[in-house]
Amino acid sequence: MGFVKEFKEFAFKGNVLDLAVGVIIGGAFGKIVSSLVEDVITPLILNPALKAAGAENIAKLTWNGVAYGNFLSAIISFLCIAMVLFWIIKGANKVNKKEAPAPAGPTDDQKLLAEIRDLLKSKNNI
C-alpha cells in the first residue's frame, strides 16, 4: 500500500500537473507555429527565393550522390520556426512588460539611523 500512496502523491503534485498541461499546450502551439511556417511563410517568402535561386524542389538537391536537400530543408524550416517564435515571444514580452515601481524613499527608521550616523560623525570630528 505504501508504493501506491507514494506514487499517488508524486503523480498529483502541482508541478507534475503543471508540466503535463505545459506539454499538451506546447504540442498544440507547435502545430500552430508549424502551420504558420509551412502554410504562410514558406509560400510567401521561401518559395519565391528558391525559384530565384533555381532550386524550386529543394528536397531533390544532391552533391556527389549525397542527397542533402531534405537536411537543408529541415535547417531552413528550423530557422523559420525559430524566427517566428522569436517574434511571438518578443511581442508577448512587450505586452507583459511591467514598469518597475519607483524606488521608495527611506523609511522612518532609515531616516532616524541616518541622523544618528551623522550626529556620531560630527561628534567624532570635533
Backbone as JSON, one array per atom type, in Angstrom:
{
  "sequence": "MGFVKEFKEFAFKGNVLDLAVGVIIGGAFGKIVSSLVEDVITPLILNPALKAAGAENIAKLTWNGVAYGNFLSAIISFLCIAMVLFWIIKGANKVNKKEAPAPAGPTDDQKLLAEIRDLLKSKNNI",
  "N": [[0.82, -1.21, 0.0], [2.07, 1.18, 0.55], [3.6, 1.92, -1.69], [1.67, 2.59, -3.64], [0.42, 4.78, -2.45], [2.56, 6.53, -2.24], [3.2, 6.87, -4.97], [0.82, 8.06, -5.83], [0.91, 10.51, -4.45], [3.15, 11.61, -5.7], [2.36, 11.71, -8.44], [0.21, 13.44, -8.47], [1.08, 15.9, -7.63], [1.36, 19.45, -7.73], [3.37, 20.43, -9.49], [3.82, 18.34, -11.33], [1.37, 18.13, -12.61], [1.2, 20.71, -13.7], [3.35, 20.56, -15.46], [2.41, 18.59, -17.23], [0.2, 19.88, -18.38], [1.59, 21.98, -19.6], [3.12, 20.57, -21.51], [1.11, 19.54, -23.17], [-0.13, 21.9, -24.11], [2.1, 23.0, -25.3], [2.52, 21.18, -27.4], [0.22, 21.65, -28.96], [0.65, 24.35, -29.55], [2.97, 24.09, -31.01], [2.0, 22.89, -33.33], [0.52, 25.0, -34.38], [2.52, 26.91, -34.91], [4.09, 25.46, -36.74], [2.23, 25.18, -38.84], [1.92, 27.86, -39.5], [4.48, 28.42, -40.5], [4.75, 26.5, -42.61], [2.43, 26.89, -44.17], [2.06, 29.61, -44.56], [4.41, 31.33, -44.35], [6.42, 29.94, -45.84], [5.22, 29.63, -48.51], [4.93, 32.37, -49.15], [7.42, 33.67, -48.79], [9.72, 31.93, -48.85], [9.43, 30.15, -51.08], [9.41, 31.93, -53.43], [12.05, 32.88, -53.16], [13.55, 30.53, -53.46], [12.86, 29.87, -56.09], [14.01, 32.0, -57.43], [16.65, 31.39, -56.98], [16.89, 29.14, -58.44], [16.33, 26.65, -57.36], [13.87, 25.11, -57.02], [12.73, 22.68, -56.11], [13.77, 21.75, -53.35], [14.19, 19.43, -51.89], [15.24, 17.52, -53.58], [17.88, 18.08, -54.06], [21.27, 17.21, -54.68], [24.68, 16.21, -54.1], [27.55, 14.94, -55.35], [26.31, 12.42, -55.29], [25.18, 12.41, -52.77], [22.29, 12.99, -51.07], [21.36, 15.89, -49.96], [19.3, 17.6, -49.72], [16.89, 17.24, -48.17], [17.93, 17.54, -45.6], [18.86, 20.18, -45.73], [16.42, 21.42, -46.16], [15.19, 20.88, -43.7], [16.82, 22.4, -42.01], [16.29, 24.99, -42.95], [13.55, 25.14, -42.35], [13.69, 24.95, -39.56], [15.06, 27.35, -38.96], [13.15, 29.2, -39.87], [11.0, 28.62, -38.14], [12.21, 29.21, -35.69], [12.61, 31.97, -36.01], [9.96, 32.9, -36.19], [8.99, 32.14, -33.65], [10.68, 33.75, -32.11], [9.72, 36.3, -32.81], [7.09, 36.1, -31.81], [7.5, 35.67, -29.05], [8.94, 37.96, -28.42], [6.99, 39.91, -28.92], [5.08, 39.12, -27.01], [6.53, 39.55, -24.67], [6.75, 42.3, -24.78], [4.11, 43.08, -24.46], [3.58, 42.06, -21.92], [5.33, 43.44, -20.34], [6.16, 44.97, -17.4], [6.16, 48.03, -15.74], [8.81, 49.06, -13.69], [8.37, 49.75, -10.3], [8.74, 52.99, -8.89], [11.59, 53.68, -6.93], [11.13, 53.54, -3.47], [11.25, 56.14, -1.02], [13.5, 56.62, 1.79], [12.68, 54.8, 4.76], [11.06, 55.67, 7.89], [12.6, 54.61, 9.96], [15.06, 54.3, 8.66], [15.68, 56.96, 8.1], [15.97, 57.96, 10.71], [18.16, 56.43, 11.6], [20.1, 57.41, 9.82], [20.29, 60.05, 10.68], [21.32, 59.61, 13.26], [23.77, 58.46, 12.57], [24.96, 60.64, 11.24], [25.12, 62.47, 13.38], [26.9, 61.11, 15.08], [29.17, 61.1, 13.47], [29.7, 63.86, 13.35], [30.33, 64.38, 16.05], [32.66, 62.86, 16.38], [34.39, 64.22, 14.75], [34.91, 66.58, 16.03]],
  "CA": [[0.0, 0.0, 0.0], [2.93, 2.35, 0.62], [4.01, 2.32, -3.03], [0.54, 3.23, -4.31], [0.23, 6.1, -1.82], [3.7, 7.36, -2.62], [3.04, 7.22, -6.39], [-0.3, 9.0, -5.93], [1.4, 11.82, -4.01], [4.05, 12.12, -6.74], [1.67, 11.96, -9.7], [-0.77, 14.51, -8.38], [1.66, 17.15, -7.15], [1.08, 20.57, -8.63], [4.4, 20.58, -10.52], [3.64, 17.33, -12.36], [0.19, 18.52, -13.39], [1.57, 21.89, -14.49], [4.21, 20.1, -16.55], [1.56, 17.89, -18.19], [-0.55, 20.91, -19.11], [2.56, 22.68, -20.45], [3.48, 19.72, -22.65], [-0.05, 19.48, -24.07], [-0.27, 23.21, -24.76], [3.26, 23.14, -26.17], [2.27, 20.42, -28.62], [-0.77, 22.38, -29.76], [1.29, 25.57, -30.04], [3.91, 23.66, -32.05], [1.24, 22.69, -34.57], [0.17, 26.33, -34.89], [3.73, 27.52, -35.47], [4.44, 24.7, -37.94], [1.3, 25.56, -39.89], [2.26, 29.22, -39.93], [5.68, 28.37, -41.33], [4.53, 25.71, -43.83], [1.3, 27.33, -44.99], [2.05, 31.06, -44.8], [5.74, 31.92, -44.59], [7.11, 29.27, -46.95], [4.73, 30.04, -49.83], [5.07, 33.8, -49.43], [8.79, 34.18, -48.77], [10.76, 30.96, -49.2], [9.28, 29.65, -52.45], [9.96, 32.86, -54.42], [13.51, 32.94, -53.03], [14.1, 29.31, -54.06], [12.69, 29.97, -57.54], [15.02, 32.95, -57.92], [17.95, 30.72, -56.91], [16.86, 27.98, -59.33], [16.23, 25.43, -56.55], [12.46, 25.06, -56.64], [12.47, 21.47, -55.34], [14.97, 21.67, -52.51], [14.35, 18.07, -51.36], [15.94, 16.68, -54.56], [19.25, 18.53, -54.26], [22.3, 16.23, -54.37], [26.07, 16.6, -54.37], [28.36, 13.71, -55.42], [25.49, 11.28, -54.92], [24.65, 12.56, -51.41], [21.07, 13.8, -51.09], [21.38, 16.79, -48.8], [18.16, 18.51, -49.84], [16.0, 17.13, -47.01], [18.62, 18.14, -44.45], [18.83, 21.62, -45.94], [15.03, 21.83, -45.94], [14.95, 20.85, -42.25], [17.52, 23.55, -41.43], [15.53, 26.2, -43.31], [12.31, 25.12, -41.55], [14.07, 25.28, -38.18], [15.35, 28.79, -38.88], [11.89, 29.92, -39.99], [10.25, 28.43, -36.89], [12.91, 29.97, -34.64], [12.35, 33.39, -36.23], [8.56, 33.15, -35.82], [8.92, 32.08, -32.18], [11.34, 34.95, -31.6], [8.79, 37.43, -32.96], [5.96, 35.9, -30.9], [7.95, 35.88, -27.67], [9.27, 39.38, -28.29], [5.71, 40.62, -28.8], [4.47, 38.79, -25.72], [7.3, 40.25, -23.63], [6.42, 43.72, -24.86], [2.77, 43.23, -23.89], [3.61, 41.72, -20.5], [6.35, 44.21, -19.64], [5.63, 45.79, -16.31], [7.07, 49.09, -15.34], [9.34, 48.89, -12.34], [7.9, 50.83, -9.44], [9.77, 53.95, -8.5], [12.13, 53.31, -5.62], [10.53, 54.29, -2.36], [12.21, 56.9, -0.22], [13.88, 55.92, 3.01], [11.64, 54.66, 5.78], [11.32, 56.48, 9.09], [13.73, 54.01, 10.67], [16.28, 54.61, 7.93], [15.96, 58.39, 8.32], [16.47, 58.1, 12.08], [19.52, 55.87, 11.63], [20.98, 58.33, 9.1], [20.52, 61.19, 11.58], [22.23, 59.16, 14.31], [25.08, 58.33, 11.94], [25.51, 61.97, 11.01], [25.47, 63.04, 14.69], [28.12, 60.45, 15.56], [30.27, 61.6, 12.66], [30.03, 65.22, 13.75], [30.97, 64.33, 17.37], [33.99, 62.33, 16.22], [35.21, 65.2, 14.03], [35.15, 67.75, 16.87]],
  "C": [[0.86, 1.26, 0.0], [3.34, 2.86, -0.75], [2.91, 3.09, -3.74], [0.34, 4.64, -3.75], [1.34, 7.06, -2.24], [3.6, 7.81, -4.08], [1.92, 8.23, -6.58], [0.14, 10.39, -5.52], [2.31, 12.44, -5.07], [3.28, 12.56, -7.98], [0.72, 13.14, -9.64], [-0.24, 15.76, -7.7], [1.38, 18.24, -8.18], [2.09, 20.68, -9.76], [4.2, 19.58, -11.66], [2.44, 17.69, -13.23], [0.47, 19.74, -14.24], [2.43, 21.5, -15.68], [3.38, 19.41, -17.63], [0.77, 18.89, -19.03], [0.38, 21.67, -20.06], [2.94, 21.88, -21.68], [2.33, 19.67, -23.66], [-0.22, 20.8, -24.82], [0.91, 23.45, -25.7], [3.1, 22.38, -27.47], [1.28, 21.12, -29.54], [-0.16, 23.64, -30.35], [2.28, 25.23, -31.15], [3.21, 23.44, -33.38], [0.86, 24.03, -35.21], [1.37, 26.96, -35.57], [4.15, 26.79, -36.74], [3.52, 25.05, -39.11], [1.6, 26.96, -40.41], [3.46, 29.21, -40.87], [5.39, 27.68, -42.66], [3.47, 26.3, -44.75], [1.31, 28.83, -45.32], [3.43, 31.56, -45.21], [6.43, 31.28, -45.79], [6.54, 29.66, -48.3], [4.97, 31.51, -50.15], [6.52, 34.24, -49.58], [9.78, 33.17, -49.35], [10.63, 30.47, -50.63], [9.77, 30.64, -53.5], [11.49, 32.97, -54.36], [14.16, 31.71, -53.66], [13.97, 29.34, -55.58], [13.74, 30.91, -58.13], [16.4, 32.32, -57.91], [18.01, 29.5, -57.81], [16.8, 26.66, -58.59], [14.8, 25.26, -56.06], [12.12, 23.82, -55.82], [13.72, 21.16, -54.51], [15.23, 20.24, -52.02], [15.15, 17.17, -52.31], [17.38, 17.13, -54.81], [20.23, 17.44, -53.84], [23.66, 16.8, -54.7], [26.92, 15.35, -54.27], [27.57, 12.5, -54.93], [24.88, 11.36, -53.52], [23.44, 13.5, -51.49], [21.02, 14.64, -49.82], [20.18, 17.73, -48.78], [17.21, 18.45, -48.66], [16.62, 17.75, -45.78], [18.6, 19.66, -44.55], [17.42, 22.17, -45.72], [14.7, 21.86, -44.45], [15.62, 22.04, -41.57], [16.76, 24.84, -41.72], [14.24, 26.27, -42.51], [12.6, 25.49, -40.11], [14.32, 26.78, -38.04], [14.07, 29.62, -39.0], [11.08, 29.82, -38.7], [10.89, 29.23, -35.76], [12.63, 31.46, -34.78], [10.92, 33.75, -35.82], [8.41, 33.13, -34.31], [9.57, 33.3, -31.54], [10.39, 36.15, -31.68], [7.63, 37.31, -31.97], [6.37, 36.2, -29.47], [8.32, 37.34, -27.44], [8.01, 40.23, -28.14], [5.05, 40.37, -27.46], [5.21, 39.49, -24.58], [6.99, 41.73, -23.62], [5.06, 43.99, -24.22], [2.81, 43.03, -22.37], [4.61, 42.54, -19.69], [5.68, 45.11, -18.6], [6.67, 46.85, -15.96], [7.52, 48.85, -13.91], [8.84, 50.05, -11.48], [9.06, 51.74, -9.04], [10.3, 53.56, -7.12], [11.54, 54.2, -4.53], [11.63, 55.03, -1.6], [12.55, 56.13, 1.05], [12.73, 55.89, 4.01], [12.0, 55.55, 6.97], [12.5, 55.93, 9.87], [15.05, 54.35, 9.99], [16.66, 56.09, 8.09], [16.56, 58.62, 9.7], [17.89, 57.57, 12.19], [20.51, 56.79, 10.91], [21.28, 59.55, 9.96], [21.49, 60.82, 12.69], [23.64, 59.03, 13.76], [25.74, 59.69, 11.75], [25.92, 62.65, 12.32], [26.76, 62.41, 15.23], [29.33, 60.91, 14.76], [30.69, 63.0, 13.09], [30.69, 65.26, 15.12], [32.4, 63.84, 17.26], [34.93, 63.33, 15.54], [35.57, 66.4, 14.89], [36.39, 67.6, 17.66]]
}
